[in-house]
């Protein structure tokens, strides 16, 4: 690998990394960094200003300065692109070699190839994942498990369309420096995939498609759109070839759905209801606002809660009004081969969830496991039939006001010791796996990602700082939480036996206490976690 002016790679260069970290690919990263890094930093600073305003008592609302965009009925996003006109079932997962093959073969219409919440930003994951995506498009990928089971791709016509999720704006890539500065993780992920795979996707009759996470404003969407324009010009790819679906997974973004679609309109493929991160964002933004914004324990908050119902109804009506896809949330259940009763109960919940989404007008939805693809497909088939989507269903009956999105106190449910223990147990298991390089973790028959740990630690922080008393026990204090951490760690140690990694769980315990018990709230637990990672 030659030298690209001003670019330094500080991560180790393993086998074949030179195929991804080429001079031309790094030159694209350097150009995007130099053009846009100052804007990224300005937008991250603007997040803190708005967060402080909410902390001081201001309620989020629809923006008066963009009213004209919302009231102009004439504009639409770009028409659906090849390979993503039918999105009735989408599977999500990280880009390791086995998952790449299984997801593409799953029968889903789309694979969200995840460099973000279902991944950890371990250097080897980030570059290895890029290699796997390129190899898959070249049909040069296979995998053999330690047990001798082999995995290979089906025919191209049977494979899911790849849609890449780069990291959010808040995350750096510390192993790629430009002019001595850390780069944006999202720009690195986007640029490497776009440089190596955009033409490969076009040659297959599809295109370079993306899922954009964690945005909090339409100005952040404008930044992505400007990056798309520059990247397409540099590679000689027609403007508008890129398509992006935005995850509405932060509470401020819920108030700017139309503006986000407008900013990306020539590159837009719609919006997604990122429900778990959305809950995390609701808690984070209002953590100091008292009982009005106090949620019950995580498992009690369903999609039928009034504020969640308002969010999803608004998303569908907004998207379809503008000719955009509305994609539903995650079915995280992992089928068990040992417990048919667990399967039956869980699959019934999945079916109910997907029936509600398809009935509300969503054009598709997410699953976390290949075995759930047939269930979700059957439900959406029942509504869509031979139609590829239901964008023509405008949901003109929907009317959502700002207060509806903020009606957190109308959520039913309690806060129990079991709920507190559950938050601790799942977060510790997830963080230990994350520190070990695995971001999609099977815990209690659910596929958990970073949003799980974020909700868990944020709820505990909020309960501590609002002097919550458990429905069936004492007041939530730091001493109580520390005692339960010790007890849950011992329970995990017993359950895992010889597989228990004391070193990783020690790191997980330290990190969890830092982000759940400290007076200063960390905006994202992945930030201090990444600094602990090599």
N, C-alpha and C positions, 0 to 999 in steps of 0.2 A: 504494500500500500504506500503510495507516494505521499508527499506532503501537500496539503492545501493551505494556502496562506491564511494565517490567523486562526487555524483550527487545530485544537489539541485533543487527542483521545487519551483519557486517563484510565480507562478500563482495560483489562487484559484483552489481548487479541488472540482468541482461540481459533481453532480450525475453521476455515471458510469465512471468517468475519470480514476478510478483505473483499469478499464478493458483495457484501452489503455496504461496508464503509469505504466506498470508492471515492476518488477525488471529486468526481462530478456530483455524486450524492451529497458529499460534505459541503461542496460549494453551494448547493441549493440551501442546505441548512444555514450556512454562514450568511447568505444573502437575505433570507427570511429573518434571521436574528437581527441583523444590522438594520433592516427596515422597520421591524415591528416590536422589538423588545421594549423600547421606551413606552410604547402604547400599552403593552401588556402590563407593565409595572404601574402605569397610571390607572388602568382599570382595576387592578388589584387594590390600589389605594382607595379608589372610589367605593369599593365594596365595604371597606372599613368605615368610611364616612356614613354610608347608609345604615350599616349595622349599629353605629353609635346613635344615629337619629332614632332608630327603633328602640334601642335600649333606654333612651331618654323619654320615651312615651309616644313617639309618632307612629301611627299605624301605616302600614303599606297601603298603597292605593294605585289605581290606574293613573298613568302619567298624563297630566293636562297638556304637556307640550307635544304629545304625539296623538292627540285626539283626532286630528285630521286623517291620519293613517287608518285609525280604527273605523272612522265613519265613512271612508271612501270605499264603496262597495265594488269598484271597478277592477281593482288589481287582483291578480292571481299568481300563484307560484308556477314554476315550470311544469309542463306535463310529465307524467310518470316516465321514468327512464327504463331502458331495456334491462331485464333481469330483476326489476323490483316493481313491476306493475301488480303482481300478486304477492302479498306479504302475509298471508293468513296465519302462518306459523313461523316464528323465528326462534332459533336456539342460540343461547349465549354461552360463552366459555373462553378460557384462555387459549393462547396460541401454541401450546406445547404440541409435540408431534402426534401423539395419540389422539388428543382432542381435535386437532385439525382434521384428521381423517374421519373420526366418528361424527363430528358436527357436519362436515360436508356430505357424508353418507346418510344422515339422519332422516331424510325425508322432509325436513323443514325447507321452506322456500328461501330463507335467509339465515346465514350464520353471522352473528355479531362476534367478530374476532377481536377479543378484548385485550388491550394493552393497559386497561385501567382497573376498575374495582374488582374484577375476577382474576386479576393478575397481581404480582408484586413486581416493583420496578427494579428487581435484581438485574444487573447488567446482562447476565447470561439469558434471562427471560426475554429482555427487550430485543437483543440482536438475534438470538436463536429463533424467536417468534417471527421476525422478518424473513429469515431464511426459510422457515416452514411454509409461510404464505407463498413465497416465490416458488419453492419446490412444488407446492400443491398446484399452482397454476401451470407449471411446466410438466405436471404429472410425473414428477421424479421423487415422490414421497412414499415411504412405507414405514412400518413399525412392527417390531416383534417384542412382545412382553417378556419379562423374566420367566414366566410360566410357559413360554413357547408359542403363545397365540399370536398370529400374524394379522396385520391390518393393511388394507390397500384400498385405493379409491375405486368407486363405481364409475360408470361412464359419465362423461361430462354432462349429458342431458339430465342425469339424475342428481347432480350435485347442487347444494344450496349456493346462493349468491353470497360472496364475501362482502361484508360491510364492517370496516375497521373502526374500532373505538380508540382514539388516541387519548392520552392523559389530559386532565383538565388544566385550565390556565394556571392554577396555583402550584403545580408541581414542576420542579426543575429536573433537568438531566445533568447530574454532576460529573458524568463521565465524558461529556462532549462540551468543550469550552470553545468559545469564539472570542478572540481578542481578550482572552483571560477571564471571560465571564461565563457562568453557567448558562446553558441554553434552556429554553422551554421544553419540557418533556413532550407536550402536545405537538409542538412544531417538529421535534425530532421524529416522533412516531409517524406523523403525517408525511413528512418529507421523504423519509426512507421508503415507506410503502408506495407513495405516489411516484417517486423516481423509478423504482424497480418494477412496479406492478400495474401502473396505469395503462400502458400500452398493451401489456399482457391481457388485462381484462377487456380492453377494447377489441383485441384480436379474437376474443371468445364471444363477442357480441354483447358484452355487458359494459361495465365502466368502473372507474374508481369512486367508490361510495364510502361514506363515513357516518358514524354516530358521534355527535359532539356532546360531551358531558359537562355538568356542573356550572353551566353559564348562569349568570345572575342578571344580565341586562341585554337589551338589544344592541348596545354599543360593543359588547363582547362578541355578538354574532356578526356585527359589521367587521370586526377585526378578522374573524375567520373568512368572511367573504373576500376581503382584500387580499388575504393570503392565497386563497384559491385562484384569484385572478392573476396574481404574479406567478404562481407556480405553473399554471396552464400556459402562460405566455413564454416562460423559460423553456418549457418542454415542447412547445409548438403544438399543444393540444387545444382544440377549440374551446373557447370560453363557454361555460355552462355544462361541460362534460361531467365535471364533479357534481355529485349530489350528496346532500348531507341531511340527516335526520337529527333534530335537536332533542335531547332528553330534557323535559321540563321536570327537573328534580330538585329545584330550589324554590322556595316560596316567593322571592322577588321576581323570578322568571315567570311565575304563574300570572303576574300582573302585566307581563309584556309579551304574551304569546303572539299576538298579531304583529307586533313590531319586530319580533325575532324572525317570523316568517317573511316579513317585508324586506328586512335587511339581506336575507339569504335567497330571495325569491327566485333568481335565475339559477341557483344551485340547491334549492330546497327540495327535500323529499318528505317533509312533514315533521311531526312532533311525536314524542313518546312519553307516556306517563311513567316516569321513573319513581315508583311509589315509595320504595324504602329510603332512598336518599331524600325524597321529598319530606318524609316524616322527620328525618334527621335535621333537615334545614328548618322546618317549622320550630323544632325544639331549640336549635342553635340560635335562630334569630330572636326568639322571644324568651330566652332562658332567664332573663332578669325581670320579666314583666309580671311576675306573680301568678296567682291562681287562675286568672283568666286564660292563660296559655299553658296550663299544666295538663299534660296528657296522662291517661292511665298507662299501665304497663303495656309493653309492646304487643303482646299477643292479643290484647283486648281491642286494639285499634284495627278495625276492618275497613274495607273499601266502602262500606255502607255508612260509615261515620259521616255526618253532614258536611264537614269541611273537605273530606276526601271525595265525597260525591260531587260537590260543587266543582272541584278541581278537574275531575275526569269529564264531567259533562261539558264544562267550558272548553276543554281541550278538543273534544270531538267536534263541537259546533264551530270552534275557531278554524280548525283544520279544513273541514269540509266547505266552509264558506269561501275558503281561499284555494280550493282544489288540491289540498295537501292530504297526505296520509295521516291517520291517527292510529298509533300503535299502542296496544295495551301493556299491562304490567307483567311481572314475573310470576310464573308458577314454579316455586323453588323446591317442591317435593321431590325426593329421590325414592323411587319404588324399592321395596325390600323384598328380596327373594326368600326371606325366612318368615315373614309375618304377613299372611294374606289379609288379616283383619285390619292391620295398619294401612295396607294398600287400599283396601276398599273404602275406608273412611276418608283417606287423603284424596283419592281419585274423585270421590264424590264432591269434595271441596273444590278441586281443580275444575271439574265440570261445571259446578255452579258459578265459579269465578269467570270462566270463559263464556258461559252462557250470558251472564250479565254484561260482559264487555261486547260481545257480538250483538246482543240486543240493543245496546246503547249506541251502536254505530261504529265501533272501532273496526278498522280494516284488517287487523291481525293482532297477535299477542305473542308474548315470550314464554318459553319454557327453558328449564335448566338441565333437563335430562332427555336423551333420545327416546326413552320409553313413554314420555308424555306427549311426543309429537302426534301420535295417532289420536289421542283424546282431544287435544286442542283442534286438530284438523277436522275431526268429526263434528265438533260443535260449530266451527266457522263454516264448514261445508253446508251445514243445515240452514244457515242464514244466507250465505253467499251463493250457493249452488254453483252454476257455471260462471258467475260474474267474478272478475279478479279482485274486486274491492267494492266498497259501498260509499265511495266519495260523493256520489250523487245524493246521498241521504243527508240533508242539510241541517237537521235538528233545529229548525227555527223555533221550536217550542222552548228552547233553553234560554234562560235569563239568569245570569249569575252576577251578583253585586259583590263589591269588595268585602262587605261584612260576611258574606257567605263563605268566602275563602278563609276568613279569619275566625270562624265560629268553632274554635278549638274546644271551648268550654261546654259545647253540646255533645261531646263524645262520651258515651257510656263506658263504664268499666272502673275497676278499682286498682289499688296498688298494694300488692301482697308480698309477704316474705318470699313466696315461691317465684313471683315475678322479679324481685330483686336478685334472688339467687340465679334465676335463669339468665338475666343480663350478665351477671358476673361469669357464670360458667361458660356461656357461649363466647363472650368476648375474650376470655383467657385462652380458650381452645383456638379461636380464630387467630389471635395475635401470635400465638406460638407457631402456628402453621405459616403465617405471613412472614415472620422473621426467618423461617426456614425456606422461604422462596415459593410458597404455595398460596395463591390468592383466592382460589375456589375450593371451599372446604366443606366436606360432608359432616354435619353435626346434627344429631338427633333427627335423622331422615330428612334434613333440609340442606340444600346447597346454599351455603352462606358466602357472602362477599364482604367487602370493606364496609358497606352501609350497615351491616349487622352490628359490627363493633362500634361504629359511630353512634347509632341509636342507643345502644346499651350504655356506653359511657356517658352520653349526653343526658340520658334520662336520670342516671344516678347523680350527675352533677346538678341537674335541675332540682331533683328531690332534696338533695343536701341543702341547697341554697334557698329553698322554699320551706324548710322545716316540716317536711311531710312526715306524717305518722302512718305507718302501715295499717291497712285495714284489720290485720290479724296480729299486730305486734307493736313493737316500740317505734319511737321516732327514728328516722333515718339520720344517722350520724356517721362521721368518718370512722369512729371506733367500731360501729356495727358493721360497716362495709369492710373494713380490714379484717374483722373476725370471719365474716362470711367468705372473703377471698381465701383465707387460709383453709377454711373447711371445704370450699369447692375445689381448691387445688388438690387437697388430699383425696377427694372423691374422684377427680380426674386421674390422679396417680394410680389409684386402686383399679379403676376401670380400664386404664390403658396397659397396666402391668409393665412388661419389659419394653414396650414401645414408648413409654413415657420418656421424654427428653428433658432432663432436669435443667439443662442449660437454656434451652429455648423457653421453657416455662418461667424460668427466673427472669429472663428478658421481658416476657409478656407481662409478668406481675409488675415489674418496675414501670413499664410503659403504661399499663392500665391505671396504676395509681397516679401517675403523672397527669394523665388526661381526664381522669374521673374525680380525683380528690383535690387537685391543686386549686387555689383561689383563682388563678388566671386560667381562663378557658382557652385551650388550643383550638384554632379554627378547624383544623383537620388533624386527626391523630396520625395520618400517614406522613405528615411533615417531620415530627420527631422520630417516627419509626424509620423513615428513609435515611436519616442521619446516622442511625445505628447500623445501617446495612453497608456492607463493603462496597 
